[in-house]
Amino acid sequence: MLHLLDETLETFLRSVVPLPARDVDIAFDAPDGEWSAALSSRPTVDLYLWDIRPNLTERDYGEMIVEEADGRKFRRNPLPRVDCRYLITAWTSEVRDEHSLLGDVLAALLLHPVIQAEHLQGVFSAVRPLPSLTLRSGDGSENSDFWSALGGQLKPGLDLVVTVTIDAALRAVTGPPTEKLEIRATDRSD
């Protein structure tokens, strides 16, 4: 399922930045020293998925009834929302080109807080709400630790949180609707 989120992000960025496949590569690798040394001379945007966790602030509670296309009804828990955190970096032979490429991606993310349906791949095309895009803010204190853990050189990057709805909830077939309710009482004083 996460590979479909990667494909969704690639389709989205190629369209809205734009990042034509003939000019720019898109990768999903850990941007460590070994990976960066093996890069070709082509400009590359790397989207490294490094954190996944439930989004508890957008969580719904209770059960919901869902009707399938054939009319069958199912009871299920609400679909969970999950935050997928990506580090987005740009890689070129010139620092100015990296900054330009990263700036283009930044502008696209600021202009598009939601990934529209035409970019969604696989299971993500059938669930709502649409994936939201948030640039994470912070004091930057974790950046040097992050790059040290990767064994790489400190580099500018965007900290992107993609919040997606995951259709992984179990569904149970519901019974027929209640038409009549009967209540019986007994005397327990015997």
Secondary structure, DSSP 8 states (H G I E B T S, - for coil): -HHHHHHHHHHHHHHHTT--TTT-EEE-S---HHHHHT--SS-EEEEEEEEEEE-STT---S-EEEE-TTS-EEEE----EEEEEEEEEEE-SSHHHHHHHHHHHHHHHHH-SB--GGG--GGGGG-SS--EEEE----SHHHHHHHHHHT------EEEEEEEE-----EEE-----------------
